[in-house]
Structures are given as structure tokens and as C-alpha cells.
Amino acid sequence: MDIDPANLPEDAAALQALVRQLLGAVKNQGLKIAQLEARIAKLKRMQFGQSSEKVTREIEQLELELDALHEEEAHAAAKRPAAVQKLIETPYRKPLPEHLPRQEEVHEPACTCPNCGGVMRKLGEDVTEVLDYVPASFKVIRHVRPKLSCRVCETIVQAPMPSLPIERGKPGPGLLAHVLVSKYADHLPLYRQSEIYAREGVDLERSTLADWVGRAAALLDPLVAALRKSVLSSDVLHGDDTPVPVLAPGLGKTRTGRLWAYVHDGRPHGSDQPPAAVFFYSPDRKGEHPTAHLKGFAGVLHADGYAGFNPVFETGHVIEAACWAHVRRKFFDEHATNPSPLTTEALNRIGALYSIEDIIRGLPLDERRRIRQEQAAPLLAAMKLWLETTLPKLSAKSNLAKAMRYTLSRWAGLNRYVDDGRAEVDNNAAERSIRGIALGRKNWLFAGSDTGGERAAAIYSLIETCKLNGIDPEAYLRAVLTRIADHPINRIADLRPCTFASSPSQAQAA
């Protein structure tokens, strides 16, 4: 439930009712988690029977659902006012393993009294241990903050504790970045990460990792919103979507959600604006979703022919640029199974168009447009004539005829790139951005819930944008999580990966 910290009830009875309501919600979430944990424990006892493979898969599915519940609870907790959360939270943290090496960072206050200028003497110190991760090893960072007191006026001073990504939590920014990248870039579910860390002698429960993911995602939400605003304000986009299995509540089965990708990459036409990609999640593939995503967009949109984009084009603010790679794929699939002179000619004609693109890649807009009009336009006119004269000679039900009809039905959009130097010949930029998700589905099987899909879309946005800019996603997230808690919200856009890539100081910090 959403709570506005600025409008908490002043009446004690109303405040108590609010806390009781929160306690009820937390109790229900805890009950779901306990039921899942009991089910997993029972299945593990059954795992070595005749249907062990089936049971193992069910355990994996339940483990992922449990991760999603923990993440949702942590995300909700991060949104609650601190005073309210403190009333309903009962944290228990195991001591950090003694065998891990310790690195001390001493935060010394000034040696003179800030009140009267007198000499300070040491009274004691506070020590806060944070578990962090460096590549291939764990370490414990000991934040030591000596307390000094003034010999003249007894004023006590102590350096403030550096902000941590998760308040009162033990994960350092490096460990949080590693968990996020392992889950969303390397496609390692949290229960598998927990097993890997256990082999290194560090006991990190799956529920703990899920809590960290949920809180980190909440911390990064404003940054993702700024990235989405930036990408959707450009004048050229590549759009595509990919299916995502999502667990159906209470049924033990999955349904199909969608992740929508929108990519801006102006490098082929010499743009100095850094490339970026953003993702959105939806529970289905209805056309209302891209309409909502692109509500304020105006410019060229590369798409694959999905009818759900039609309302976007009908607004008059968005120009459709269709994809020649999709056309080529249809002819290539037919050529692979039934090669013929016609399929060969179709592929050769399309190949000639791509040869021109190889020559003009990176040239200024006007030069790209001029060369396309001189060289590609005649090839396209000849190809259309060839398609129109060849199609009537084919069986209407043949795959080759279907490929030709598809091409002619998209002809206006397929020709759009010739007259606009900003446009590309295909939509491969968007297809490349979702390739990792398609590979990852084989590992993580499904998203645990719709909110889990939304978290995935948010983190994928940051990771894919890092890849487009040649940035190590883990180094980027480590640097961002180190400073985001203290970063001014009105300058959150400064932490976008594309800004990060162009700033030497940011890159050096990573």
C-alpha cells in the first residue's frame, strides 16, 4: 500500500489503525512466504523418487516465486516512512563471518573542537561492519569512527557514517551491484547465487538476497524514470517486444507477459547523443501498452509490423519505418527449406540494399539521404515491379507468395528510410537489445509476478544502456549505488549510464 509521509494522520487512533493495516499486510505476506518455504521443504524430501526431474523443476519454480515475494516485500518496505517501517520491522541479522578479511576505513573528525577550537581527546569509537564484494572474493569493510572530545569544553565530535545503499543493512554497493548483474545480466536466479556464495563460506539466504534486490530496485527507480524520459524524448526510436513467462497467482502455472524495448542509437547517422535503451513490462500484448509508452513521443519509430503500434502511427506524430530484416527472414526461411531461383533473387535484391548501408554508416544525415535516393531508390522501384509481376504466377498458399504479399503490404514503411537520413534499413537495434532476455529465459524460467516483471524492466534498462555505451554494468552500478543515497534528486539524470560514460570523473570512480 502507498503511504504519503507528508500526510500521515495526526490523530493517534487513525495512526494506530494505519499501523494495524500495515501489520496485517506484512503478516499476510509472511504467511505466503512461510507456506512456500514449507512446500519447498516437502518437495526436497521427495526429490529422490521416481519423478525426481519433475519435482526438481517444481522446486525451482517455487524458489523463484519465493524470491519474487521477498523482493516485493522489500520494495514495499523501502517506500514506507522510516518511522512506520521501524514499528513493523523485526530485523534479525547473522554476524558477518569471522574468517573474511577485514578492511578498515577510519573516518576521523577534525582534531580541533568545532565549538571552541580546543584540543580533542578520544572517547571511544563506533564500528559498523558492511559485507561487500570484489571480483572473485568477499571482504568485510569496517567503518571505524573515533569519537573525540574537547579538553576545554567537553564537546564530543565524530565523523558521520557514510551513507549505505540499504539503511541499516550489511551489503556494500559492490555486493549489491554484483547480485543485480548476476541476476539480470548473467541470468542467475537468487537461489543459485545463494548456493555459489555458500561454497565461498558466506551464508546469504535467498530471502536476504531478494530483500536486497527489492530495496536496490526501489532506490534506482528515480534514475530509471529519468532514463526513460530521456530516451522517449529523442526523435528516432527502435521498438520491439518479447514474451516473458509470468507465474499466475495461486495456479502454479505461468501466463505470458511482455517486455517492451525502446532503443535510441544515433551512431549510424553520426549523432553525438549517447545510445540508450529502456524497457517496460506489461501483463499482456494489448496495443494500449505501446500507446501509453509513446504518448509523448514524436519522430521516427522502427517497428516489426505488429498491429498494436498502428494507433501510435495514426496520431500523426509518429512516422513508421518498417524492417527489411524481417522481410529478408521470411525469404531466407523459405530458401533454407525450398531453395529456388526466386528465393535467391529476392535475397540478392535485399542484399544489394544492405551493401549501400555498409557504405553510408556513420555519414551525416544529408549525405545518407542523398546516396540512398541515388542508389537505393532505383533498386526499390525495380524490386516492387519484380514482386508485382512474379506474385500472380505463384500459388497463393505458398510460403514464397506469403513473403511477397507481406513485403508489398509493408511497402510504404519499408521505403521510409530512403527519404530520412535518421532512419535505418531495419529494426535490428531493438532486436539486439532483447536478445539477452531471450537467452536468460532458459535459466530463470519465469518472472514471479507482474511487479517482478516491472523490476526486471527497470534493471534491464540500466544494464542494456551500459552495454550500448561500452560500460561494465557491474562497475557502473557499484559507482551509482555508492552515491545515489546522497545524490540530489533534481540532478538524478547525471547518474544515467550515457552521462556516466561521457564523464571522466565518473568513469574513474568506477
Helices and strands as residue ranges (DSSP letters): G 5-7, H 12-45, H 52-79, H 82-88, E 102-106, E 120-134, E 137-150, E 156-158, H 173-184, H 190-199, H 206-232, E 236-247, E 254-264, G 267-269, E 276-282, H 288-293, E 299-302, G 307-309, H 310-314, E 318-321, H 324-337, H 341-360, H 365-371, I 372-376, H 377-390, G 391-393, H 399-409, H 411-415, G 416-419, H 428-433, H 435-444, H 450-468, H 473-483, G 484-486, G 489-495, H 497-502, H 504-509
